[in-house]
Amino acid sequence: MQVTNTWRSAARTEVGKVRARNEDAFLAMPEQGLWVVADGMGGHQNGALASRLIVEYLGEPSEGDLQQRLGELRKRLHGLNRRLGQELTVTAERPDTLIGSTVVALLIEDDRAACVWAGDSRCYLWRGSRLYQLSRDHSLLQQLIDEQQLSPAEAARHPAAHALTRAIGASEELKLEILELDILPGDVFLLCSDGLYQDLSADELGAALNLPAPQLTLNRLFQRVLDGPARDNLSAVVIRR
């Protein structure tokens, strides 16, 4: 399926300054109106395998309107969740084995968009000089904020604050979250892993997204993070008309 309105995008991933390998993966298919960022977990090759499989599964051509493509995307992620769960069972004699990944995907058709996610990779929208975080982290940190009314600073002190409450491959039943919205002229979307946003303020994200081209935005974001400690892999996709 070809998307009639031309969307421009730029995508990049970096290992950062601390990690030995990159377990992130991304997909940028503007002609299909599909973009994805996945942040693998499980160490060794497992995280890289999980994120790569997400990109491979979702990169297969998909037909139909936005709702049909959204249904197909969900079906593929549920199928992959089962596959990773079976691979976990096969390797159960190794208790440290985990094969999982976050996912955030953006589907666009005409003036409608759908964001789908599990985990703490994020989707942002830059609209009318304001930054909106469209996705909500599936993490213990966010759960503590929501359920125990802790401030972000208090919640961050919890020893397992960055543990994920949802991810592809993490549990038998996968719960995806979906947000659909109308697109307005001038909208810019950012999909990114936590390695990118955790080192940037909302003001820094907004200033980069306000630049006129996706590649300029991407360069600014990565330069800012790589000038700092860059403790994690970082990935991002920037999308605009």
C-alpha positions as a Python dict, from the first residue, in 0.01 Angstrom:
ca = {
    (1, 'M'): (0, 0, 0),
    (2, 'Q'): (138, 338, -100),
    (3, 'V'): (74, 644, 116),
    (4, 'T'): (-34, 930, -108),
    (5, 'N'): (75, 1216, 115),
    (6, 'T'): (452, 1230, 117),
    (7, 'W'): (601, 1192, 462),
    (8, 'R'): (970, 1259, 513),
    (9, 'S'): (1158, 1079, 784),
    (10, 'A'): (1507, 1023, 920),
    (11, 'A'): (1617, 737, 1147),
    (12, 'R'): (1932, 654, 1340),
    (13, 'T'): (2063, 423, 1610),
    (14, 'E'): (2388, 437, 1811),
    (15, 'V'): (2541, 204, 2067),
    (16, 'G'): (2623, 493, 2305),
    (17, 'K'): (2937, 520, 2519),
    (18, 'V'): (2893, 238, 2772),
    (19, 'R'): (2716, -64, 2623),
    (20, 'A'): (2917, -325, 2432),
    (21, 'R'): (2651, -385, 2166),
    (22, 'N'): (2342, -223, 2027),
    (23, 'E'): (2015, -401, 2116),
    (24, 'D'): (1794, -134, 1954),
    (25, 'A'): (1642, -160, 1607),
    (26, 'F'): (1430, 70, 1392),
    (27, 'L'): (1215, 60, 1080),
    (28, 'A'): (1143, 359, 854),
    (29, 'M'): (904, 298, 562),
    (30, 'P'): (758, 637, 470),
    (31, 'E'): (613, 498, 146),
    (32, 'Q'): (409, 255, 360),
    (33, 'G'): (330, 508, 633),
    (34, 'L'): (503, 291, 896),
    (35, 'W'): (781, 361, 1146),
    (36, 'V'): (901, 153, 1442),
    (37, 'V'): (1156, 171, 1726),
    (38, 'A'): (1233, -139, 1937),
    (39, 'D'): (1464, -157, 2241),
    (40, 'G'): (1570, -515, 2311),
    (41, 'M'): (1639, -657, 2655),
    (42, 'G'): (1787, -976, 2787),
    (43, 'G'): (2156, -912, 2739),
    (44, 'H'): (2398, -1100, 2517),
    (45, 'Q'): (2235, -1161, 2177),
    (46, 'N'): (1881, -1194, 2309),
    (47, 'G'): (1781, -829, 2316),
    (48, 'A'): (1925, -766, 1972),
    (49, 'L'): (1741, -1072, 1840),
    (50, 'A'): (1405, -962, 1984),
    (51, 'S'): (1425, -606, 1849),
    (52, 'R'): (1540, -730, 1508),
    (53, 'L'): (1253, -980, 1490),
    (54, 'I'): (1003, -701, 1563),
    (55, 'V'): (1141, -497, 1273),
    (56, 'E'): (1136, -804, 1043),
    (57, 'Y'): (780, -902, 1137),
    (58, 'L'): (642, -550, 1098),
    (59, 'G'): (842, -475, 783),
    (60, 'E'): (652, -730, 575),
    (61, 'P'): (406, -557, 337),
    (62, 'S'): (57, -498, 471),
    (63, 'E'): (-257, -416, 272),
    (64, 'G'): (-583, -237, 350),
    (65, 'D'): (-691, 84, 520),
    (66, 'L'): (-555, 214, 851),
    (67, 'Q'): (-781, -9, 1064),
    (68, 'Q'): (-691, -322, 868),
    (69, 'R'): (-320, -245, 885),
    (70, 'L'): (-349, -171, 1256),
    (71, 'G'): (-518, -509, 1307),
    (72, 'E'): (-244, -682, 1109),
    (73, 'L'): (31, -506, 1307),
    (74, 'R'): (-127, -614, 1636),
    (75, 'K'): (-163, -972, 1508),
    (76, 'R'): (206, -986, 1412),
    (77, 'L'): (319, -855, 1751),
    (78, 'H'): (98, -1107, 1935),
    (79, 'G'): (242, -1382, 1715),
    (80, 'L'): (596, -1274, 1791),
    (81, 'N'): (516, -1256, 2162),
    (82, 'R'): (409, -1622, 2148),
    (83, 'R'): (721, -1718, 1951),
    (84, 'L'): (955, -1548, 2199),
    (85, 'G'): (763, -1710, 2486),
    (86, 'Q'): (818, -2054, 2327),
    (87, 'E'): (1188, -1983, 2282),
    (88, 'L'): (1203, -1891, 2650),
    (89, 'T'): (1045, -2226, 2739),
    (90, 'V'): (1298, -2413, 2528),
    (91, 'T'): (1584, -2244, 2711),
    (92, 'A'): (1426, -2270, 3058),
    (93, 'E'): (1728, -2458, 3194),
    (94, 'R'): (1907, -2122, 3179),
    (95, 'P'): (1726, -1912, 3440),
    (96, 'D'): (1894, -1589, 3327),
    (97, 'T'): (1744, -1617, 2980),
    (98, 'L'): (1513, -1339, 2874),
    (99, 'I'): (1426, -1254, 2516),
    (100, 'G'): (1219, -940, 2498),
    (101, 'S'): (1185, -592, 2356),
    (102, 'T'): (988, -274, 2386),
    (103, 'V'): (809, -154, 2074),
    (104, 'V'): (662, 175, 1960),
    (105, 'A'): (510, 193, 1611),
    (106, 'L'): (344, 473, 1417),
    (107, 'L'): (102, 404, 1132),
    (108, 'I'): (-16, 693, 912),
    (109, 'E'): (-279, 710, 640),
    (110, 'D'): (-401, 1042, 498),
    (111, 'D'): (-483, 1259, 800),
    (112, 'R'): (-507, 979, 1058),
    (113, 'A'): (-235, 823, 1270),
    (114, 'A'): (-222, 530, 1509),
    (115, 'C'): (48, 483, 1771),
    (116, 'V'): (97, 133, 1917),
    (117, 'W'): (333, 50, 2200),
    (118, 'A'): (444, -182, 2480),
    (119, 'G'): (723, -81, 2719),
    (120, 'D'): (899, 251, 2767),
    (121, 'S'): (1002, 349, 2414),
    (122, 'R'): (807, 666, 2339),
    (123, 'C'): (608, 851, 2077),
    (124, 'Y'): (610, 1232, 2092),
    (125, 'L'): (414, 1484, 1890),
    (126, 'W'): (536, 1839, 1821),
    (127, 'R'): (230, 2051, 1738),
    (128, 'G'): (184, 2425, 1746),
    (129, 'S'): (515, 2479, 1928),
    (130, 'R'): (412, 2239, 2204),
    (131, 'L'): (551, 1895, 2289),
    (132, 'Y'): (306, 1613, 2367),
    (133, 'Q'): (409, 1271, 2492),
    (134, 'L'): (151, 1048, 2319),
    (135, 'S'): (266, 718, 2470),
    (136, 'R'): (263, 636, 2840),
    (137, 'D'): (552, 429, 2976),
    (138, 'H'): (477, 72, 3079),
    (139, 'S'): (728, 80, 3364),
    (140, 'L'): (732, 41, 3741),
    (141, 'L'): (833, 408, 3761),
    (142, 'Q'): (511, 520, 3587),
    (143, 'Q'): (308, 273, 3794),
    (144, 'L'): (444, 418, 4119),
    (145, 'I'): (359, 768, 4000),
    (146, 'D'): (7, 664, 3896),
    (147, 'E'): (-90, 430, 4180),
    (148, 'Q'): (100, 568, 4478),
    (149, 'Q'): (91, 936, 4380),
    (150, 'L'): (468, 959, 4411),
    (151, 'S'): (653, 1244, 4242),
    (152, 'P'): (878, 1138, 3950),
    (153, 'A'): (1182, 1209, 4169),
    (154, 'E'): (1048, 991, 4455),
    (155, 'A'): (950, 708, 4219),
    (156, 'A'): (1293, 718, 4053),
    (157, 'R'): (1453, 627, 4388),
    (158, 'H'): (1284, 287, 4386),
    (159, 'P'): (1553, 21, 4319),
    (160, 'A'): (1350, -134, 4035),
    (161, 'A'): (1211, 192, 3895),
    (162, 'H'): (1317, 116, 3539),
    (163, 'A'): (1171, -235, 3532),
    (164, 'L'): (917, -274, 3251),
    (165, 'T'): (558, -379, 3320),
    (166, 'R'): (495, -467, 2954),
    (167, 'A'): (714, -576, 2662),
    (168, 'I'): (710, -813, 2366),
    (169, 'G'): (819, -1154, 2496),
    (170, 'A'): (798, -1061, 2865),
    (171, 'S'): (475, -1244, 2951),
    (172, 'E'): (232, -1494, 2807),
    (173, 'E'): (-39, -1235, 2752),
    (174, 'L'): (69, -927, 2558),
    (175, 'K'): (-121, -605, 2620),
    (176, 'L'): (-60, -341, 2356),
    (177, 'E'): (-169, 18, 2403),
    (178, 'I'): (-308, 209, 2105),
    (179, 'L'): (-377, 577, 2050),
    (180, 'E'): (-542, 708, 1734),
    (181, 'L'): (-546, 1074, 1639),
    (182, 'D'): (-610, 1323, 1359),
    (183, 'I'): (-302, 1475, 1198),
    (184, 'L'): (-279, 1852, 1157),
    (185, 'P'): (-56, 2050, 918),
    (186, 'G'): (290, 2103, 1065),
    (187, 'D'): (278, 1799, 1296),
    (188, 'V'): (612, 1631, 1367),
    (189, 'F'): (641, 1287, 1531),
    (190, 'L'): (934, 1141, 1724),
    (191, 'L'): (969, 772, 1809),
    (192, 'C'): (1262, 693, 2039),
    (193, 'S'): (1412, 451, 2289),
    (194, 'D'): (1471, 552, 2652),
    (195, 'G'): (1842, 587, 2577),
    (196, 'L'): (1755, 902, 2384),
    (197, 'Y'): (1488, 1075, 2594),
    (198, 'Q'): (1625, 999, 2942),
    (199, 'D'): (1914, 1239, 2888),
    (200, 'L'): (1709, 1520, 2730),
    (201, 'S'): (1470, 1776, 2877),
    (202, 'A'): (1133, 1853, 2718),
    (203, 'D'): (1276, 2189, 2609),
    (204, 'E'): (1568, 2020, 2431),
    (205, 'L'): (1332, 1777, 2256),
    (206, 'G'): (1106, 2062, 2148),
    (207, 'A'): (1390, 2279, 2020),
    (208, 'A'): (1515, 1992, 1803),
    (209, 'L'): (1168, 1904, 1671),
    (210, 'N'): (1116, 2268, 1577),
    (211, 'L'): (1397, 2246, 1319),
    (212, 'P'): (1272, 2238, 957),
    (213, 'A'): (1395, 1893, 844),
    (214, 'P'): (1393, 1543, 1004),
    (215, 'Q'): (1767, 1495, 951),
    (216, 'L'): (1849, 1825, 1125),
    (217, 'T'): (1628, 1725, 1418),
    (218, 'L'): (1793, 1384, 1441),
    (219, 'N'): (2145, 1532, 1427),
    (220, 'R'): (2063, 1777, 1707),
    (221, 'L'): (1910, 1509, 1931),
    (222, 'F'): (2198, 1264, 1889),
    (223, 'Q'): (2463, 1532, 1931),
    (224, 'R'): (2306, 1639, 2262),
    (225, 'V'): (2293, 1284, 2400),
    (226, 'L'): (2637, 1180, 2273),
    (227, 'D'): (2788, 1494, 2426),
    (228, 'G'): (2669, 1355, 2760),
    (229, 'P'): (2724, 1018, 2932),
    (230, 'A'): (2515, 821, 2674),
    (231, 'R'): (2490, 521, 2908),
    (232, 'D'): (2243, 331, 2690),
    (233, 'N'): (2182, 249, 2324),
    (234, 'L'): (1987, 531, 2160),
    (235, 'S'): (1750, 520, 1864),
    (236, 'A'): (1508, 765, 1709),
    (237, 'V'): (1288, 820, 1406),
    (238, 'V'): (1162, 1169, 1314),
    (239, 'I'): (861, 1199, 1083),
    (240, 'R'): (708, 1505, 919),
    (241, 'R'): (530, 1604, 599),
}
